[in-house]
Amino acid sequence: MTSPGNTRAWTDYLGAFHAERPGITERVLVRAGGPDGDAYDWLAVAVPPG
C-alpha cells in the first residue's frame, strides 16, 4: 500500500519519466503486440479486470 507521502513522489517520478520519454507507453505497447498482434489484446489479458 502507498502512503500519502509516497503518492506525491510517485506522481512526480512518473511525470518526469514521461516528460523525458514522450510516447514511451505507445512504443512499449506496439512492441508487446508483436508483428502480427494487437497491443490492446495483450493489454486486455495482462491487466486484471476492474
Phi and psi restraints in degrees (range 20) as a CNS / XPLOR table:
assign (resid 1 and name C) (resid 2 and name N)
       (resid 2 and name CA) (resid 2 and name C) 1.0 -98.8 20.0 2
assign (resid 2 and name N) (resid 2 and name CA)
       (resid 2 and name C) (resid 3 and name N) 1.0 133.1 20.0 2
assign (resid 2 and name C) (resid 3 and name N)
       (resid 3 and name CA) (resid 3 and name C) 1.0 -82.9 20.0 2
assign (resid 3 and name N) (resid 3 and name CA)
       (resid 3 and name C) (resid 4 and name N) 1.0 159.8 20.0 2
assign (resid 3 and name C) (resid 4 and name N)
       (resid 4 and name CA) (resid 4 and name C) 1.0 -56.1 20.0 2
assign (resid 4 and name N) (resid 4 and name CA)
       (resid 4 and name C) (resid 5 and name N) 1.0 -37.1 20.0 2
assign (resid 4 and name C) (resid 5 and name N)
       (resid 5 and name CA) (resid 5 and name C) 1.0 -64.5 20.0 2
assign (resid 5 and name N) (resid 5 and name CA)
       (resid 5 and name C) (resid 6 and name N) 1.0 -37.4 20.0 2
assign (resid 5 and name C) (resid 6 and name N)
       (resid 6 and name CA) (resid 6 and name C) 1.0 -74.4 20.0 2
assign (resid 6 and name N) (resid 6 and name CA)
       (resid 6 and name C) (resid 7 and name N) 1.0 -27.8 20.0 2
assign (resid 6 and name C) (resid 7 and name N)
       (resid 7 and name CA) (resid 7 and name C) 1.0 -61.7 20.0 2
assign (resid 7 and name N) (resid 7 and name CA)
       (resid 7 and name C) (resid 8 and name N) 1.0 -43.7 20.0 2
assign (resid 7 and name C) (resid 8 and name N)
       (resid 8 and name CA) (resid 8 and name C) 1.0 -64.7 20.0 2
assign (resid 8 and name N) (resid 8 and name CA)
       (resid 8 and name C) (resid 9 and name N) 1.0 -43.6 20.0 2
assign (resid 8 and name C) (resid 9 and name N)
       (resid 9 and name CA) (resid 9 and name C) 1.0 -62.0 20.0 2
assign (resid 9 and name N) (resid 9 and name CA)
       (resid 9 and name C) (resid 10 and name N) 1.0 -42.1 20.0 2
assign (resid 9 and name C) (resid 10 and name N)
       (resid 10 and name CA) (resid 10 and name C) 1.0 -65.3 20.0 2
assign (resid 10 and name N) (resid 10 and name CA)
       (resid 10 and name C) (resid 11 and name N) 1.0 -43.0 20.0 2
assign (resid 10 and name C) (resid 11 and name N)
       (resid 11 and name CA) (resid 11 and name C) 1.0 -61.6 20.0 2
assign (resid 11 and name N) (resid 11 and name CA)
       (resid 11 and name C) (resid 12 and name N) 1.0 -44.2 20.0 2
assign (resid 11 and name C) (resid 12 and name N)
       (resid 12 and name CA) (resid 12 and name C) 1.0 -63.1 20.0 2
assign (resid 12 and name N) (resid 12 and name CA)
       (resid 12 and name C) (resid 13 and name N) 1.0 -43.0 20.0 2
assign (resid 12 and name C) (resid 13 and name N)
       (resid 13 and name CA) (resid 13 and name C) 1.0 -61.2 20.0 2
assign (resid 13 and name N) (resid 13 and name CA)
       (resid 13 and name C) (resid 14 and name N) 1.0 -48.7 20.0 2
assign (resid 13 and name C) (resid 14 and name N)
       (resid 14 and name CA) (resid 14 and name C) 1.0 -63.0 20.0 2
assign (resid 14 and name N) (resid 14 and name CA)
       (resid 14 and name C) (resid 15 and name N) 1.0 -39.6 20.0 2
assign (resid 14 and name C) (resid 15 and name N)
       (resid 15 and name CA) (resid 15 and name C) 1.0 -60.4 20.0 2
assign (resid 15 and name N) (resid 15 and name CA)
       (resid 15 and name C) (resid 16 and name N) 1.0 -45.7 20.0 2
assign (resid 15 and name C) (resid 16 and name N)
       (resid 16 and name CA) (resid 16 and name C) 1.0 -67.5 20.0 2
assign (resid 16 and name N) (resid 16 and name CA)
       (resid 16 and name C) (resid 17 and name N) 1.0 -41.8 20.0 2
assign (resid 16 and name C) (resid 17 and name N)
       (resid 17 and name CA) (resid 17 and name C) 1.0 -57.9 20.0 2
assign (resid 17 and name N) (resid 17 and name CA)
       (resid 17 and name C) (resid 18 and name N) 1.0 -48.6 20.0 2
assign (resid 17 and name C) (resid 18 and name N)
       (resid 18 and name CA) (resid 18 and name C) 1.0 -74.0 20.0 2
assign (resid 18 and name N) (resid 18 and name CA)
       (resid 18 and name C) (resid 19 and name N) 1.0 -30.1 20.0 2
assign (resid 18 and name C) (resid 19 and name N)
       (resid 19 and name CA) (resid 19 and name C) 1.0 -66.2 20.0 2
assign (resid 19 and name N) (resid 19 and name CA)
       (resid 19 and name C) (resid 20 and name N) 1.0 -35.3 20.0 2
assign (resid 19 and name C) (resid 20 and name N)
       (resid 20 and name CA) (resid 20 and name C) 1.0 -81.2 20.0 2
assign (resid 20 and name N) (resid 20 and name CA)
       (resid 20 and name C) (resid 21 and name N) 1.0 -17.2 20.0 2
assign (resid 20 and name C) (resid 21 and name N)
       (resid 21 and name CA) (resid 21 and name C) 1.0 -133.0 20.0 2
assign (resid 21 and name N) (resid 21 and name CA)
       (resid 21 and name C) (resid 22 and name N) 1.0 67.6 20.0 2
assign (resid 21 and name C) (resid 22 and name N)
       (resid 22 and name CA) (resid 22 and name C) 1.0 -57.2 20.0 2
assign (resid 22 and name N) (resid 22 and name CA)
       (resid 22 and name C) (resid 23 and name N) 1.0 135.0 20.0 2
assign (resid 22 and name C) (resid 23 and name N)
       (resid 23 and name CA) (resid 23 and name C) 1.0 80.1 20.0 2
assign (resid 23 and name N) (resid 23 and name CA)
       (resid 23 and name C) (resid 24 and name N) 1.0 7.9 20.0 2
assign (resid 23 and name C) (resid 24 and name N)
       (resid 24 and name CA) (resid 24 and name C) 1.0 -59.7 20.0 2
assign (resid 24 and name N) (resid 24 and name CA)
       (resid 24 and name C) (resid 25 and name N) 1.0 -41.0 20.0 2
assign (resid 24 and name C) (resid 25 and name N)
       (resid 25 and name CA) (resid 25 and name C) 1.0 -62.7 20.0 2
assign (resid 25 and name N) (resid 25 and name CA)
       (resid 25 and name C) (resid 26 and name N) 1.0 -44.5 20.0 2
assign (resid 25 and name C) (resid 26 and name N)
       (resid 26 and name CA) (resid 26 and name C) 1.0 -63.5 20.0 2
assign (resid 26 and name N) (resid 26 and name CA)
       (resid 26 and name C) (resid 27 and name N) 1.0 -41.6 20.0 2
assign (resid 26 and name C) (resid 27 and name N)
       (resid 27 and name CA) (resid 27 and name C) 1.0 -63.8 20.0 2
assign (resid 27 and name N) (resid 27 and name CA)
       (resid 27 and name C) (resid 28 and name N) 1.0 -40.3 20.0 2
assign (resid 27 and name C) (resid 28 and name N)
       (resid 28 and name CA) (resid 28 and name C) 1.0 -65.6 20.0 2
assign (resid 28 and name N) (resid 28 and name CA)
       (resid 28 and name C) (resid 29 and name N) 1.0 -44.0 20.0 2
assign (resid 28 and name C) (resid 29 and name N)
       (resid 29 and name CA) (resid 29 and name C) 1.0 -65.9 20.0 2
assign (resid 29 and name N) (resid 29 and name CA)
       (resid 29 and name C) (resid 30 and name N) 1.0 -37.0 20.0 2
assign (resid 29 and name C) (resid 30 and name N)
       (resid 30 and name CA) (resid 30 and name C) 1.0 -63.4 20.0 2
assign (resid 30 and name N) (resid 30 and name CA)
       (resid 30 and name C) (resid 31 and name N) 1.0 -43.8 20.0 2
assign (resid 30 and name C) (resid 31 and name N)
       (resid 31 and name CA) (resid 31 and name C) 1.0 -66.2 20.0 2
assign (resid 31 and name N) (resid 31 and name CA)
       (resid 31 and name C) (resid 32 and name N) 1.0 -35.8 20.0 2
assign (resid 31 and name C) (resid 32 and name N)
       (resid 32 and name CA) (resid 32 and name C) 1.0 -66.7 20.0 2
assign (resid 32 and name N) (resid 32 and name CA)
       (resid 32 and name C) (resid 33 and name N) 1.0 -32.1 20.0 2
assign (resid 32 and name C) (resid 33 and name N)
       (resid 33 and name CA) (resid 33 and name C) 1.0 -73.4 20.0 2
assign (resid 33 and name N) (resid 33 and name CA)
       (resid 33 and name C) (resid 34 and name N) 1.0 -21.0 20.0 2
assign (resid 33 and name C) (resid 34 and name N)
       (resid 34 and name CA) (resid 34 and name C) 1.0 72.4 20.0 2
assign (resid 34 and name N) (resid 34 and name CA)
       (resid 34 and name C) (resid 35 and name N) 1.0 179.0 20.0 2
assign (resid 34 and name C) (resid 35 and name N)
       (resid 35 and name CA) (resid 35 and name C) 1.0 -65.7 20.0 2
assign (resid 35 and name N) (resid 35 and name CA)
       (resid 35 and name C) (resid 36 and name N) 1.0 -30.2 20.0 2
assign (resid 35 and name C) (resid 36 and name N)
       (resid 36 and name CA) (resid 36 and name C) 1.0 -112.9 20.0 2
assign (resid 36 and name N) (resid 36 and name CA)
       (resid 36 and name C) (resid 37 and name N) 1.0 -6.4 20.0 2
assign (resid 36 and name C) (resid 37 and name N)
       (resid 37 and name CA) (resid 37 and name C) 1.0 -95.5 20.0 2
assign (resid 37 and name N) (resid 37 and name CA)
       (resid 37 and name C) (resid 38 and name N) 1.0 167.5 20.0 2
assign (resid 37 and name C) (resid 38 and name N)
       (resid 38 and name CA) (resid 38 and name C) 1.0 -108.2 20.0 2
assign (resid 38 and name N) (resid 38 and name CA)
       (resid 38 and name C) (resid 39 and name N) 1.0 123.3 20.0 2
assign (resid 38 and name C) (resid 39 and name N)
       (resid 39 and name CA) (resid 39 and name C) 1.0 -58.7 20.0 2
assign (resid 39 and name N) (resid 39 and name CA)
       (resid 39 and name C) (resid 40 and name N) 1.0 -31.5 20.0 2
assign (resid 39 and name C) (resid 40 and name N)
       (resid 40 and name CA) (resid 40 and name C) 1.0 -71.9 20.0 2
assign (resid 40 and name N) (resid 40 and name CA)
       (resid 40 and name C) (resid 41 and name N) 1.0 -30.5 20.0 2
assign (resid 40 and name C) (resid 41 and name N)
       (resid 41 and name CA) (resid 41 and name C) 1.0 -64.0 20.0 2
assign (resid 41 and name N) (resid 41 and name CA)
       (resid 41 and name C) (resid 42 and name N) 1.0 -44.8 20.0 2
assign (resid 41 and name C) (resid 42 and name N)
       (resid 42 and name CA) (resid 42 and name C) 1.0 -60.5 20.0 2
assign (resid 42 and name N) (resid 42 and name CA)
       (resid 42 and name C) (resid 43 and name N) 1.0 -45.1 20.0 2
assign (resid 42 and name C) (resid 43 and name N)
       (resid 43 and name CA) (resid 43 and name C) 1.0 -62.6 20.0 2
assign (resid 43 and name N) (resid 43 and name CA)
       (resid 43 and name C) (resid 44 and name N) 1.0 -40.7 20.0 2
assign (resid 43 and name C) (resid 44 and name N)
       (resid 44 and name CA) (resid 44 and name C) 1.0 -62.0 20.0 2
assign (resid 44 and name N) (resid 44 and name CA)
       (resid 44 and name C) (resid 45 and name N) 1.0 -33.9 20.0 2
assign (resid 44 and name C) (resid 45 and name N)
       (resid 45 and name CA) (resid 45 and name C) 1.0 -79.1 20.0 2
assign (resid 45 and name N) (resid 45 and name CA)
       (resid 45 and name C) (resid 46 and name N) 1.0 -37.5 20.0 2
assign (resid 45 and name C) (resid 46 and name N)
       (resid 46 and name CA) (resid 46 and name C) 1.0 -74.7 20.0 2
assign (resid 46 and name N) (resid 46 and name CA)
       (resid 46 and name C) (resid 47 and name N) 1.0 -29.9 20.0 2
assign (resid 46 and name C) (resid 47 and name N)
       (resid 47 and name CA) (resid 47 and name C) 1.0 -97.1 20.0 2
assign (resid 47 and name N) (resid 47 and name CA)
       (resid 47 and name C) (resid 48 and name N) 1.0 127.3 20.0 2
assign (resid 47 and name C) (resid 48 and name N)
       (resid 48 and name CA) (resid 48 and name C) 1.0 -67.6 20.0 2
assign (resid 48 and name N) (resid 48 and name CA)
       (resid 48 and name C) (resid 49 and name N) 1.0 151.3 20.0 2
assign (resid 48 and name C) (resid 49 and name N)
       (resid 49 and name CA) (resid 49 and name C) 1.0 -58.5 20.0 2
assign (resid 49 and name N) (resid 49 and name CA)
       (resid 49 and name C) (resid 50 and name N) 1.0 147.9 20.0 2
